[in-house]
Amino acid sequence: MTNELSPAELGRRLEALESKLAYQEHWLDTLDQTIASQAQQLEKLERMNTLMRDRLREQQQAASDHADGGAYRLEDDLPPHY
């Protein structure tokens, strides 16, 4: 038995390798797009988190300022839909 392949068999193997390469390139592009999208979402969530922390800090400071006067309680605030 010989290890030499016919030109037709070499052609089929080359075509199979090219097909696999194209498939892998497609999935790499898809993964790259997904990672870029998730990075944008993460940045947005980090900005929202910072804003929420700042707002909470401001509310706590306002509650502390009013608590010193003794008349204001955080529980007395009405929810935004009232």
mmCIF file of the N, C-alpha and C atoms, coordinates in Angstrom:
data_MODEL
# 
_entry.id   MODEL 
# 
loop_
_atom_site.group_PDB 
_atom_site.id 
_atom_site.type_symbol 
_atom_site.label_atom_id 
_atom_site.label_alt_id 
_atom_site.label_comp_id 
_atom_site.label_asym_id 
_atom_site.label_entity_id 
_atom_site.label_seq_id 
_atom_site.pdbx_PDB_ins_code 
_atom_site.Cartn_x 
_atom_site.Cartn_y 
_atom_site.Cartn_z 
_atom_site.occupancy 
_atom_site.B_iso_or_equiv 
_atom_site.pdbx_formal_charge 
_atom_site.auth_seq_id 
_atom_site.auth_comp_id 
_atom_site.auth_asym_id 
_atom_site.auth_atom_id 
_atom_site.pdbx_PDB_model_num 
ATOM 1   N N  . MET A 1 1  ? 0.845   -1.175 0.000  1.00 0.00 ? 1  MET A N  1 
ATOM 2   C CA . MET A 1 1  ? 0.000   0.000  0.000  1.00 0.00 ? 1  MET A CA 1 
ATOM 3   C C  . MET A 1 1  ? 0.893   1.241  0.000  1.00 0.00 ? 1  MET A C  1 
ATOM 4   N N  . THR A 1 2  ? 0.533   2.210  -0.795 1.00 0.00 ? 2  THR A N  1 
ATOM 5   C CA . THR A 1 2  ? 1.335   3.423  -0.922 1.00 0.00 ? 2  THR A CA 1 
ATOM 6   C C  . THR A 1 2  ? 0.652   4.598  -0.216 1.00 0.00 ? 2  THR A C  1 
ATOM 7   N N  . ASN A 1 3  ? 1.440   5.555  0.282  1.00 0.00 ? 3  ASN A N  1 
ATOM 8   C CA . ASN A 1 3  ? 0.903   6.712  0.984  1.00 0.00 ? 3  ASN A CA 1 
ATOM 9   C C  . ASN A 1 3  ? 0.568   7.863  0.043  1.00 0.00 ? 3  ASN A C  1 
ATOM 10  N N  . GLU A 1 4  ? 0.883   7.711  -1.224 1.00 0.00 ? 4  GLU A N  1 
ATOM 11  C CA . GLU A 1 4  ? 0.617   8.771  -2.175 1.00 0.00 ? 4  GLU A CA 1 
ATOM 12  C C  . GLU A 1 4  ? -0.868  8.818  -2.490 1.00 0.00 ? 4  GLU A C  1 
ATOM 13  N N  . LEU A 1 5  ? -1.393  10.069 -2.560 1.00 0.00 ? 5  LEU A N  1 
ATOM 14  C CA . LEU A 1 5  ? -2.814  10.270 -2.857 1.00 0.00 ? 5  LEU A CA 1 
ATOM 15  C C  . LEU A 1 5  ? -2.968  10.725 -4.293 1.00 0.00 ? 5  LEU A C  1 
ATOM 16  N N  . SER A 1 6  ? -4.080  10.379 -4.857 1.00 0.00 ? 6  SER A N  1 
ATOM 17  C CA . SER A 1 6  ? -4.342  10.798 -6.229 1.00 0.00 ? 6  SER A CA 1 
ATOM 18  C C  . SER A 1 6  ? -4.658  12.295 -6.246 1.00 0.00 ? 6  SER A C  1 
ATOM 19  N N  . PRO A 1 7  ? -4.488  12.932 -7.398 1.00 0.00 ? 7  PRO A N  1 
ATOM 20  C CA . PRO A 1 7  ? -4.822  14.360 -7.493 1.00 0.00 ? 7  PRO A CA 1 
ATOM 21  C C  . PRO A 1 7  ? -6.285  14.648 -7.122 1.00 0.00 ? 7  PRO A C  1 
ATOM 22  N N  . ALA A 1 8  ? -7.165  13.750 -7.450 1.00 0.00 ? 8  ALA A N  1 
ATOM 23  C CA . ALA A 1 8  ? -8.582  13.936 -7.124 1.00 0.00 ? 8  ALA A CA 1 
ATOM 24  C C  . ALA A 1 8  ? -8.777  13.895 -5.607 1.00 0.00 ? 8  ALA A C  1 
ATOM 25  N N  . GLU A 1 9  ? -8.118  12.958 -4.927 1.00 0.00 ? 9  GLU A N  1 
ATOM 26  C CA . GLU A 1 9  ? -8.225  12.858 -3.469 1.00 0.00 ? 9  GLU A CA 1 
ATOM 27  C C  . GLU A 1 9  ? -7.601  14.079 -2.801 1.00 0.00 ? 9  GLU A C  1 
ATOM 28  N N  . LEU A 1 10 ? -6.461  14.531 -3.296 1.00 0.00 ? 10 LEU A N  1 
ATOM 29  C CA . LEU A 1 10 ? -5.842  15.745 -2.769 1.00 0.00 ? 10 LEU A CA 1 
ATOM 30  C C  . LEU A 1 10 ? -6.769  16.947 -2.943 1.00 0.00 ? 10 LEU A C  1 
ATOM 31  N N  . GLY A 1 11 ? -7.432  17.021 -4.070 1.00 0.00 ? 11 GLY A N  1 
ATOM 32  C CA . GLY A 1 11 ? -8.380  18.103 -4.333 1.00 0.00 ? 11 GLY A CA 1 
ATOM 33  C C  . GLY A 1 11 ? -9.536  18.080 -3.342 1.00 0.00 ? 11 GLY A C  1 
ATOM 34  N N  . ARG A 1 12 ? -10.069 16.900 -3.079 1.00 0.00 ? 12 ARG A N  1 
ATOM 35  C CA . ARG A 1 12 ? -11.176 16.770 -2.113 1.00 0.00 ? 12 ARG A CA 1 
ATOM 36  C C  . ARG A 1 12 ? -10.725 17.168 -0.712 1.00 0.00 ? 12 ARG A C  1 
ATOM 37  N N  . ARG A 1 13 ? -9.536  16.729 -0.328 1.00 0.00 ? 13 ARG A N  1 
ATOM 38  C CA . ARG A 1 13 ? -9.023  17.084 1.006  1.00 0.00 ? 13 ARG A CA 1 
ATOM 39  C C  . ARG A 1 13 ? -8.768  18.588 1.130  1.00 0.00 ? 13 ARG A C  1 
ATOM 40  N N  . LEU A 1 14 ? -8.229  19.184 0.077  1.00 0.00 ? 14 LEU A N  1 
ATOM 41  C CA . LEU A 1 14 ? -7.997  20.629 0.080  1.00 0.00 ? 14 LEU A CA 1 
ATOM 42  C C  . LEU A 1 14 ? -9.327  21.379 0.177  1.00 0.00 ? 14 LEU A C  1 
ATOM 43  N N  . GLU A 1 15 ? -10.308 20.921 -0.552 1.00 0.00 ? 15 GLU A N  1 
ATOM 44  C CA . GLU A 1 15 ? -11.632 21.557 -0.504 1.00 0.00 ? 15 GLU A CA 1 
ATOM 45  C C  . GLU A 1 15 ? -12.246 21.433 0.889  1.00 0.00 ? 15 GLU A C  1 
ATOM 46  N N  . ALA A 1 16 ? -12.082 20.276 1.518  1.00 0.00 ? 16 ALA A N  1 
ATOM 47  C CA . ALA A 1 16 ? -12.613 20.081 2.876  1.00 0.00 ? 16 ALA A CA 1 
ATOM 48  C C  . ALA A 1 16 ? -11.918 21.018 3.860  1.00 0.00 ? 16 ALA A C  1 
ATOM 49  N N  . LEU A 1 17 ? -10.597 21.161 3.729  1.00 0.00 ? 17 LEU A N  1 
ATOM 50  C CA . LEU A 1 17 ? -9.857  22.062 4.611  1.00 0.00 ? 17 LEU A CA 1 
ATOM 51  C C  . LEU A 1 17 ? -10.283 23.521 4.399  1.00 0.00 ? 17 LEU A C  1 
ATOM 52  N N  . GLU A 1 18 ? -10.476 23.924 3.153  1.00 0.00 ? 18 GLU A N  1 
ATOM 53  C CA . GLU A 1 18 ? -10.922 25.287 2.866  1.00 0.00 ? 18 GLU A CA 1 
ATOM 54  C C  . GLU A 1 18 ? -12.314 25.536 3.448  1.00 0.00 ? 18 GLU A C  1 
ATOM 55  N N  . SER A 1 19 ? -13.155 24.535 3.373  1.00 0.00 ? 19 SER A N  1 
ATOM 56  C CA . SER A 1 19 ? -14.502 24.664 3.923  1.00 0.00 ? 19 SER A CA 1 
ATOM 57  C C  . SER A 1 19 ? -14.448 24.821 5.442  1.00 0.00 ? 19 SER A C  1 
ATOM 58  N N  . LYS A 1 20 ? -13.633 24.027 6.095  1.00 0.00 ? 20 LYS A N  1 
ATOM 59  C CA . LYS A 1 20 ? -13.485 24.135 7.549  1.00 0.00 ? 20 LYS A CA 1 
ATOM 60  C C  . LYS A 1 20 ? -12.923 25.493 7.943  1.00 0.00 ? 20 LYS A C  1 
ATOM 61  N N  . LEU A 1 21 ? -11.945 25.973 7.178  1.00 0.00 ? 21 LEU A N  1 
ATOM 62  C CA . LEU A 1 21 ? -11.344 27.272 7.462  1.00 0.00 ? 21 LEU A CA 1 
ATOM 63  C C  . LEU A 1 21 ? -12.391 28.389 7.327  1.00 0.00 ? 21 LEU A C  1 
ATOM 64  N N  . ALA A 1 22 ? -13.195 28.338 6.286  1.00 0.00 ? 22 ALA A N  1 
ATOM 65  C CA . ALA A 1 22 ? -14.231 29.357 6.099  1.00 0.00 ? 22 ALA A CA 1 
ATOM 66  C C  . ALA A 1 22 ? -15.238 29.311 7.245  1.00 0.00 ? 22 ALA A C  1 
ATOM 67  N N  . TYR A 1 23 ? -15.604 28.129 7.679  1.00 0.00 ? 23 TYR A N  1 
ATOM 68  C CA . TYR A 1 23 ? -16.538 27.974 8.796  1.00 0.00 ? 23 TYR A CA 1 
ATOM 69  C C  . TYR A 1 23 ? -15.947 28.566 10.072 1.00 0.00 ? 23 TYR A C  1 
ATOM 70  N N  . GLN A 1 24 ? -14.684 28.284 10.340 1.00 0.00 ? 24 GLN A N  1 
ATOM 71  C CA . GLN A 1 24 ? -14.034 28.808 11.538 1.00 0.00 ? 24 GLN A CA 1 
ATOM 72  C C  . GLN A 1 24 ? -13.891 30.324 11.471 1.00 0.00 ? 24 GLN A C  1 
ATOM 73  N N  . GLU A 1 25 ? -13.581 30.873 10.309 1.00 0.00 ? 25 GLU A N  1 
ATOM 74  C CA . GLU A 1 25 ? -13.488 32.322 10.159 1.00 0.00 ? 25 GLU A CA 1 
ATOM 75  C C  . GLU A 1 25 ? -14.835 32.980 10.424 1.00 0.00 ? 25 GLU A C  1 
ATOM 76  N N  . HIS A 1 26 ? -15.907 32.351 9.952  1.00 0.00 ? 26 HIS A N  1 
ATOM 77  C CA . HIS A 1 26 ? -17.257 32.874 10.205 1.00 0.00 ? 26 HIS A CA 1 
ATOM 78  C C  . HIS A 1 26 ? -17.535 32.926 11.705 1.00 0.00 ? 26 HIS A C  1 
ATOM 79  N N  . TRP A 1 27 ? -17.227 31.848 12.413 1.00 0.00 ? 27 TRP A N  1 
ATOM 80  C CA . TRP A 1 27 ? -17.508 31.813 13.844 1.00 0.00 ? 27 TRP A CA 1 
ATOM 81  C C  . TRP A 1 27 ? -16.600 32.761 14.625 1.00 0.00 ? 27 TRP A C  1 
ATOM 82  N N  . LEU A 1 28 ? -15.388 32.959 14.179 1.00 0.00 ? 28 LEU A N  1 
ATOM 83  C CA . LEU A 1 28 ? -14.513 33.933 14.832 1.00 0.00 ? 28 LEU A CA 1 
ATOM 84  C C  . LEU A 1 28 ? -15.070 35.345 14.670 1.00 0.00 ? 28 LEU A C  1 
ATOM 85  N N  . ASP A 1 29 ? -15.579 35.654 13.483 1.00 0.00 ? 29 ASP A N  1 
ATOM 86  C CA . ASP A 1 29 ? -16.203 36.964 13.262 1.00 0.00 ? 29 ASP A CA 1 
ATOM 87  C C  . ASP A 1 29 ? -17.432 37.132 14.142 1.00 0.00 ? 29 ASP A C  1 
ATOM 88  N N  . THR A 1 30 ? -18.235 36.073 14.242 1.00 0.00 ? 30 THR A N  1 
ATOM 89  C CA . THR A 1 30 ? -19.439 36.119 15.074 1.00 0.00 ? 30 THR A CA 1 
ATOM 90  C C  . THR A 1 30 ? -19.072 36.322 16.546 1.00 0.00 ? 30 THR A C  1 
ATOM 91  N N  . LEU A 1 31 ? -18.085 35.603 17.020 1.00 0.00 ? 31 LEU A N  1 
ATOM 92  C CA . LEU A 1 31 ? -17.640 35.752 18.408 1.00 0.00 ? 31 LEU A CA 1 
ATOM 93  C C  . LEU A 1 31 ? -17.077 37.142 18.659 1.00 0.00 ? 31 LEU A C  1 
ATOM 94  N N  . ASP A 1 32 ? -16.332 37.678 17.707 1.00 0.00 ? 32 ASP A N  1 
ATOM 95  C CA . ASP A 1 32 ? -15.774 39.016 17.841 1.00 0.00 ? 32 ASP A CA 1 
ATOM 96  C C  . ASP A 1 32 ? -16.892 40.056 17.974 1.00 0.00 ? 32 ASP A C  1 
ATOM 97  N N  . GLN A 1 33 ? -17.927 39.925 17.157 1.00 0.00 ? 33 GLN A N  1 
ATOM 98  C CA . GLN A 1 33 ? -19.066 40.838 17.236 1.00 0.00 ? 33 GLN A CA 1 
ATOM 99  C C  . GLN A 1 33 ? -19.781 40.710 18.575 1.00 0.00 ? 33 GLN A C  1 
ATOM 100 N N  . THR A 1 34 ? -19.925 39.506 19.056 1.00 0.00 ? 34 THR A N  1 
ATOM 101 C CA . THR A 1 34 ? -20.588 39.274 20.340 1.00 0.00 ? 34 THR A CA 1 
ATOM 102 C C  . THR A 1 34 ? -19.790 39.900 21.475 1.00 0.00 ? 34 THR A C  1 
ATOM 103 N N  . ILE A 1 35 ? -18.486 39.733 21.446 1.00 0.00 ? 35 ILE A N  1 
ATOM 104 C CA . ILE A 1 35 ? -17.637 40.306 22.492 1.00 0.00 ? 35 ILE A CA 1 
ATOM 105 C C  . ILE A 1 35 ? -17.708 41.829 22.462 1.00 0.00 ? 35 ILE A C  1 
ATOM 106 N N  . ALA A 1 36 ? -17.695 42.414 21.279 1.00 0.00 ? 36 ALA A N  1 
ATOM 107 C CA . ALA A 1 36 ? -17.778 43.869 21.170 1.00 0.00 ? 36 ALA A CA 1 
ATOM 108 C C  . ALA A 1 36 ? -19.120 44.367 21.710 1.00 0.00 ? 36 ALA A C  1 
ATOM 109 N N  . SER A 1 37 ? -20.187 43.660 21.403 1.00 0.00 ? 37 SER A N  1 
ATOM 110 C CA . SER A 1 37 ? -21.510 44.035 21.904 1.00 0.00 ? 37 SER A CA 1 
ATOM 111 C C  . SER A 1 37 ? -21.577 43.931 23.420 1.00 0.00 ? 37 SER A C  1 
ATOM 112 N N  . GLN A 1 38 ? -21.029 42.871 23.964 1.00 0.00 ? 38 GLN A N  1 
ATOM 113 C CA . GLN A 1 38 ? -21.038 42.705 25.415 1.00 0.00 ? 38 GLN A CA 1 
ATOM 114 C C  . GLN A 1 38 ? -20.173 43.757 26.107 1.00 0.00 ? 38 GLN A C  1 
ATOM 115 N N  . ALA A 1 39 ? -19.094 44.172 25.476 1.00 0.00 ? 39 ALA A N  1 
ATOM 116 C CA . ALA A 1 39 ? -18.254 45.226 26.049 1.00 0.00 ? 39 ALA A CA 1 
ATOM 117 C C  . ALA A 1 39 ? -19.033 46.535 26.122 1.00 0.00 ? 39 ALA A C  1 
ATOM 118 N N  . GLN A 1 40 ? -19.813 46.829 25.077 1.00 0.00 ? 40 GLN A N  1 
ATOM 119 C CA . GLN A 1 40 ? -20.636 48.037 25.088 1.00 0.00 ? 40 GLN A CA 1 
ATOM 120 C C  . GLN A 1 40 ? -21.697 47.958 26.181 1.00 0.00 ? 40 GLN A C  1 
ATOM 121 N N  . GLN A 1 41 ? -22.325 46.793 26.321 1.00 0.00 ? 41 GLN A N  1 
ATOM 122 C CA . GLN A 1 41 ? -23.339 46.619 27.359 1.00 0.00 ? 41 GLN A CA 1 
ATOM 123 C C  . GLN A 1 41 ? -22.721 46.768 28.745 1.00 0.00 ? 41 GLN A C  1 
ATOM 124 N N  . LEU A 1 42 ? -21.536 46.235 28.934 1.00 0.00 ? 42 LEU A N  1 
ATOM 125 C CA . LEU A 1 42 ? -20.861 46.328 30.219 1.00 0.00 ? 42 LEU A CA 1 
ATOM 126 C C  . LEU A 1 42 ? -20.538 47.781 30.550 1.00 0.00 ? 42 LEU A C  1 
ATOM 127 N N  . GLU A 1 43 ? -20.058 48.525 29.577 1.00 0.00 ? 43 GLU A N  1 
ATOM 128 C CA . GLU A 1 43 ? -19.767 49.944 29.801 1.00 0.00 ? 43 GLU A CA 1 
ATOM 129 C C  . GLU A 1 43 ? -21.036 50.696 30.192 1.00 0.00 ? 43 GLU A C  1 
ATOM 130 N N  . LYS A 1 44 ? -22.131 50.392 29.523 1.00 0.00 ? 44 LYS A N  1 
ATOM 131 C CA . LYS A 1 44 ? -23.413 51.044 29.839 1.00 0.00 ? 44 LYS A CA 1 
ATOM 132 C C  . LYS A 1 44 ? -23.851 50.710 31.264 1.00 0.00 ? 44 LYS A C  1 
ATOM 133 N N  . LEU A 1 45 ? -23.743 49.450 31.635 1.00 0.00 ? 45 LEU A N  1 
ATOM 134 C CA . LEU A 1 45 ? -24.128 49.043 32.985 1.00 0.00 ? 45 LEU A CA 1 
ATOM 135 C C  . LEU A 1 45 ? -23.228 49.677 34.043 1.00 0.00 ? 45 LEU A C  1 
ATOM 136 N N  . GLU A 1 46 ? -21.949 49.806 33.740 1.00 0.00 ? 46 GLU A N  1 
ATOM 137 C CA . GLU A 1 46 ? -21.036 50.446 34.689 1.00 0.00 ? 46 GLU A CA 1 
ATOM 138 C C  . GLU A 1 46 ? -21.395 51.920 34.878 1.00 0.00 ? 46 GLU A C  1 
ATOM 139 N N  . ARG A 1 47 ? -21.764 52.604 33.775 1.00 0.00 ? 47 ARG A N  1 
ATOM 140 C CA . ARG A 1 47 ? -22.191 54.007 33.898 1.00 0.00 ? 47 ARG A CA 1 
ATOM 141 C C  . ARG A 1 47 ? -23.467 54.109 34.722 1.00 0.00 ? 47 ARG A C  1 
ATOM 142 N N  . MET A 1 48 ? -24.417 53.207 34.469 1.00 0.00 ? 48 MET A N  1 
ATOM 143 C CA . MET A 1 48 ? -25.666 53.207 35.234 1.00 0.00 ? 48 MET A CA 1 
ATOM 144 C C  . MET A 1 48 ? -25.394 52.952 36.710 1.00 0.00 ? 48 MET A C  1 
ATOM 145 N N  . ASN A 1 49 ? -24.503 52.029 37.000 1.00 0.00 ? 49 ASN A N  1 
ATOM 146 C CA . ASN A 1 49 ? -24.153 51.706 38.373 1.00 0.00 ? 49 ASN A CA 1 
ATOM 147 C C  . ASN A 1 49 ? -23.560 52.923 39.076 1.00 0.00 ? 49 ASN A C  1 
ATOM 148 N N  . THR A 1 50 ? -22.683 53.622 38.383 1.00 0.00 ? 50 THR A N  1 
ATOM 149 C CA . THR A 1 50 ? -22.076 54.824 38.958 1.00 0.00 ? 50 THR A CA 1 
ATOM 150 C C  . THR A 1 50 ? -23.143 55.879 39.243 1.00 0.00 ? 50 THR A C  1 
ATOM 151 N N  . LEU A 1 51 ? -24.040 56.084 38.293 1.00 0.00 ? 51 LEU A N  1 
ATOM 152 C CA . LEU A 1 51 ? -25.115 57.061 38.486 1.00 0.00 ? 51 LEU A CA 1 
ATOM 153 C C  . LEU A 1 51 ? -26.013 56.672 39.662 1.00 0.00 ? 51 LEU A C  1 
ATOM 154 N N  . MET A 1 52 ? -26.335 55.399 39.762 1.00 0.00 ? 52 MET A N  1 
ATOM 155 C CA . MET A 1 52 ? -27.202 54.935 40.847 1.00 0.00 ? 52 MET A CA 1 
ATOM 156 C C  . MET A 1 52 ? -26.502 55.088 42.198 1.00 0.00 ? 52 MET A C  1 
ATOM 157 N N  . ARG A 1 53 ? -25.206 54.780 42.255 1.00 0.00 ? 53 ARG A N  1 
ATOM 158 C CA . ARG A 1 53 ? -24.466 54.958 43.506 1.00 0.00 ? 53 ARG A CA 1 
ATOM 159 C C  . ARG A 1 53 ? -24.426 56.426 43.917 1.00 0.00 ? 53 ARG A C  1 
ATOM 160 N N  . ASP A 1 54 ? -24.205 57.301 42.933 1.00 0.00 ? 54 ASP A N  1 
ATOM 161 C CA . ASP A 1 54 ? -24.183 58.732 43.230 1.00 0.00 ? 54 ASP A CA 1 
ATOM 162 C C  . ASP A 1 54 ? -25.543 59.210 43.733 1.00 0.00 ? 54 ASP A C  1 
ATOM 163 N N  . ARG A 1 55 ? -26.589 58.747 43.084 1.00 0.00 ? 55 ARG A N  1 
ATOM 164 C CA . ARG A 1 55 ? -27.938 59.159 43.500 1.00 0.00 ? 55 ARG A CA 1 
ATOM 165 C C  . ARG A 1 55 ? -28.263 58.639 44.898 1.00 0.00 ? 55 ARG A C  1 
ATOM 166 N N  . LEU A 1 56 ? -27.896 57.404 45.191 1.00 0.00 ? 56 LEU A N  1 
ATOM 167 C CA . LEU A 1 56 ? -28.124 56.843 46.514 1.00 0.00 ? 56 LEU A CA 1 
ATOM 168 C C  . LEU A 1 56 ? -27.351 57.624 47.568 1.00 0.00 ? 56 LEU A C  1 
ATOM 169 N N  . ARG A 1 57 ? -26.115 57.961 47.239 1.00 0.00 ? 57 ARG A N  1 
ATOM 170 C CA . ARG A 1 57 ? -25.298 58.742 48.163 1.00 0.00 ? 57 ARG A CA 1 
ATOM 171 C C  . ARG A 1 57 ? -25.953 60.109 48.435 1.00 0.00 ? 57 ARG A C  1 
ATOM 172 N N  . GLU A 1 58 ? -26.491 60.735 47.368 1.00 0.00 ? 58 GLU A N  1 
ATOM 173 C CA . GLU A 1 58 ? -27.168 62.024 47.533 1.00 0.00 ? 58 GLU A CA 1 
ATOM 174 C C  . GLU A 1 58 ? -28.421 61.881 48.400 1.00 0.00 ? 58 GLU A C  1 
ATOM 175 N N  . GLN A 1 59 ? -29.176 60.812 48.185 1.00 0.00 ? 59 GLN A N  1 
ATOM 176 C CA . GLN A 1 59 ? -30.378 60.594 48.981 1.00 0.00 ? 59 GLN A CA 1 
ATOM 177 C C  . GLN A 1 59 ? -30.028 60.340 50.443 1.00 0.00 ? 59 GLN A C  1 
ATOM 178 N N  . GLN A 1 60 ? -28.980 59.569 50.657 1.00 0.00 ? 60 GLN A N  1 
ATOM 179 C CA . GLN A 1 60 ? -28.561 59.318 52.037 1.00 0.00 ? 60 GLN A CA 1 
ATOM 180 C C  . GLN A 1 60 ? -28.095 60.607 52.702 1.00 0.00 ? 60 GLN A C  1 
ATOM 181 N N  . GLN A 1 61 ? -27.401 61.438 51.963 1.00 0.00 ? 61 GLN A N  1 
ATOM 182 C CA . GLN A 1 61 ? -26.949 62.714 52.508 1.00 0.00 ? 61 GLN A CA 1 
ATOM 183 C C  . GLN A 1 61 ? -28.145 63.609 52.821 1.00 0.00 ? 61 GLN A C  1 
ATOM 184 N N  . ALA A 1 62 ? -29.132 63.646 51.911 1.00 0.00 ? 62 ALA A N  1 
ATOM 185 C CA . ALA A 1 62 ? -30.326 64.457 52.148 1.00 0.00 ? 62 ALA A CA 1 
ATOM 186 C C  . ALA A 1 62 ? -31.079 63.936 53.367 1.00 0.00 ? 62 ALA A C  1 
ATOM 187 N N  . ALA A 1 63 ? -31.182 62.620 53.487 1.00 0.00 ? 63 ALA A N  1 
ATOM 188 C CA . ALA A 1 63 ? -31.876 62.045 54.637 1.00 0.00 ? 63 ALA A CA 1 
ATOM 189 C C  . ALA A 1 63 ? -31.116 62.366 55.920 1.00 0.00 ? 63 ALA A C  1 
ATOM 190 N N  . SER A 1 64 ? -29.812 62.318 55.860 1.00 0.00 ? 64 SER A N  1 
ATOM 191 C CA . SER A 1 64 ? -28.999 62.633 57.027 1.00 0.00 ? 64 SER A CA 1 
ATOM 192 C C  . SER A 1 64 ? -29.163 64.109 57.410 1.00 0.00 ? 64 SER A C  1 
ATOM 193 N N  . ASP A 1 65 ? -29.195 64.972 56.400 1.00 0.00 ? 65 ASP A N  1 
ATOM 194 C CA . ASP A 1 65 ? -29.379 66.401 56.660 1.00 0.00 ? 65 ASP A CA 1 
ATOM 195 C C  . ASP A 1 65 ? -30.738 66.672 57.302 1.00 0.00 ? 65 ASP A C  1 
ATOM 196 N N  . HIS A 1 66 ? -31.774 66.001 56.810 1.00 0.00 ? 66 HIS A N  1 
ATOM 197 C CA . HIS A 1 66 ? -33.124 66.193 57.361 1.00 0.00 ? 66 HIS A CA 1 
ATOM 198 C C  . HIS A 1 66 ? -33.270 65.526 58.723 1.00 0.00 ? 66 HIS A C  1 
ATOM 199 N N  . ALA A 1 67 ? -32.539 64.419 58.905 1.00 0.00 ? 67 ALA A N  1 
ATOM 200 C CA . ALA A 1 67 ? -32.632 63.721 60.183 1.00 0.00 ? 67 ALA A CA 1 
ATOM 201 C C  . ALA A 1 67 ? -32.068 64.583 61.301 1.00 0.00 ? 67 ALA A C  1 
ATOM 202 N N  . ASP A 1 68 ? -31.097 65.385 60.975 1.00 0.00 ? 68 ASP A N  1 
ATOM 203 C CA . ASP A 1 68 ? -30.535 66.275 61.983 1.00 0.00 ? 68 ASP A CA 1 
ATOM 204 C C  . ASP A 1 68 ? -31.587 67.264 62.484 1.00 0.00 ? 68 ASP A C  1 
ATOM 205 N N  . GLY A 1 69 ? -32.525 67.640 61.589 1.00 0.00 ? 69 GLY A N  1 
ATOM 206 C CA . GLY A 1 69 ? -33.608 68.535 61.981 1.00 0.00 ? 69 GLY A CA 1 
ATOM 207 C C  . GLY A 1 69 ? -34.719 67.784 62.695 1.00 0.00 ? 69 GLY A C  1 
ATOM 208 N N  . GLY A 1 70 ? -34.773 66.495 62.558 1.00 0.00 ? 70 GLY A N  1 
ATOM 209 C CA . GLY A 1 70 ? -35.731 65.675 63.274 1.00 0.00 ? 70 GLY A CA 1 
ATOM 210 C C  . GLY A 1 70 ? -37.101 65.581 62.626 1.00 0.00 ? 70 GLY A C  1 
ATOM 211 N N  . ALA A 1 71 ? -37.380 66.315 61.543 1.00 0.00 ? 71 ALA A N  1 
ATOM 212 C CA . ALA A 1 71 ? -38.715 66.321 60.974 1.00 0.00 ? 71 ALA A CA 1 
ATOM 213 C C  . ALA A 1 71 ? -38.866 65.377 59.785 1.00 0.00 ? 71 ALA A C  1 
ATOM 214 N N  . TYR A 1 72 ? -37.818 65.030 59.125 1.00 0.00 ? 72 TYR A N  1 
ATOM 215 C CA . TYR A 1 72 ? -37.884 64.246 57.897 1.00 0.00 ? 72 TYR A CA 1 
ATOM 216 C C  . TYR A 1 72 ? -37.477 62.804 58.151 1.00 0.00 ? 72 TYR A C  1 
ATOM 217 N N  . ARG A 1 73 ? -38.268 61.893 57.556 1.00 0.00 ? 73 ARG A N  1 
ATOM 218 C CA . ARG A 1 73 ? -37.904 60.472 57.601 1.00 0.00 ? 73 ARG A CA 1 
ATOM 219 C C  . ARG A 1 73 ? -37.957 59.938 56.185 1.00 0.00 ? 73 ARG A C  1 
ATOM 220 N N  . LEU A 1 74 ? -37.020 59.090 55.834 1.00 0.00 ? 74 LEU A N  1 
ATOM 221 C CA . LEU A 1 74 ? -36.965 58.510 54.496 1.00 0.00 ? 74 LEU A CA 1 
ATOM 222 C C  . LEU A 1 74 ? -38.252 57.749 54.186 1.00 0.00 ? 74 LEU A C  1 
ATOM 223 N N  . GLU A 1 75 ? -38.868 57.145 55.188 1.00 0.00 ? 75 GLU A N  1 
ATOM 224 C CA . GLU A 1 75 ? -40.109 56.393 54.989 1.00 0.00 ? 75 GLU A CA 1 
ATOM 225 C C  . GLU A 1 75 ? -41.258 57.304 54.587 1.00 0.00 ? 75 GLU A C  1 
ATOM 226 N N  . ASP A 1 76 ? -41.140 58.593 54.850 1.00 0.00 ? 76 ASP A N  1 
ATOM 227 C CA . ASP A 1 76 ? -42.210 59.531 54.520 1.00 0.00 ? 76 ASP A CA 1 
ATOM 228 C C  . ASP A 1 76 ? -42.222 59.898 53.030 1.00 0.00 ? 76 ASP A C  1 
ATOM 229 N N  . ASP A 1 77 ? -41.163 59.561 52.305 1.00 0.00 ? 77 ASP A N  1 
ATOM 230 C CA . ASP A 1 77 ? -41.136 59.865 50.877 1.00 0.00 ? 77 ASP A CA 1 
ATOM 231 C C  . ASP A 1 77 ? -42.198 59.055 50.150 1.00 0.00 ? 77 ASP A C  1 
ATOM 232 N N  . LEU A 1 78 ? -42.879 59.683 49.210 1.00 0.00 ? 78 LEU A N  1 
ATOM 233 C CA . LEU A 1 78 ? -43.852 58.985 48.379 1.00 0.00 ? 78 LEU A CA 1 
ATOM 234 C C  . LEU A 1 78 ? -43.116 58.371 47.197 1.00 0.00 ? 78 LEU A C  1 
ATOM 235 N N  . PRO A 1 79 ? -43.540 57.213 46.768 1.00 0.00 ? 79 PRO A N  1 
ATOM 236 C CA . PRO A 1 79 ? -42.930 56.618 45.573 1.00 0.00 ? 79 PRO A CA 1 
ATOM 237 C C  . PRO A 1 79 ? -43.144 57.540 44.371 1.00 0.00 ? 79 PRO A C  1 
ATOM 238 N N  . PRO A 1 80 ? -42.338 57.405 43.331 1.00 0.00 ? 80 PRO A N  1 
ATOM 239 C CA . PRO A 1 80 ? -42.407 58.310 42.186 1.00 0.00 ? 80 PRO A CA 1 
ATOM 240 C C  . PRO A 1 80 ? -43.753 58.302 41.474 1.00 0.00 ? 80 PRO A C  1 
ATOM 241 N N  . HIS A 1 81 ? -44.534 57.241 41.568 1.00 0.00 ? 81 HIS A N  1 
ATOM 242 C CA . HIS A 1 81 ? -45.790 57.172 40.824 1.00 0.00 ? 81 HIS A CA 1 
ATOM 243 C C  . HIS A 1 81 ? -46.939 57.874 41.552 1.00 0.00 ? 81 HIS A C  1 
ATOM 244 N N  . TYR A 1 82 ? -46.721 58.478 42.729 1.00 0.00 ? 82 TYR A N  1 
ATOM 245 C CA . TYR A 1 82 ? -47.784 59.175 43.433 1.00 0.00 ? 82 TYR A CA 1 
ATOM 246 C C  . TYR A 1 82 ? -47.833 60.618 43.021 1.00 0.00 ? 82 TYR A C  1 
# 
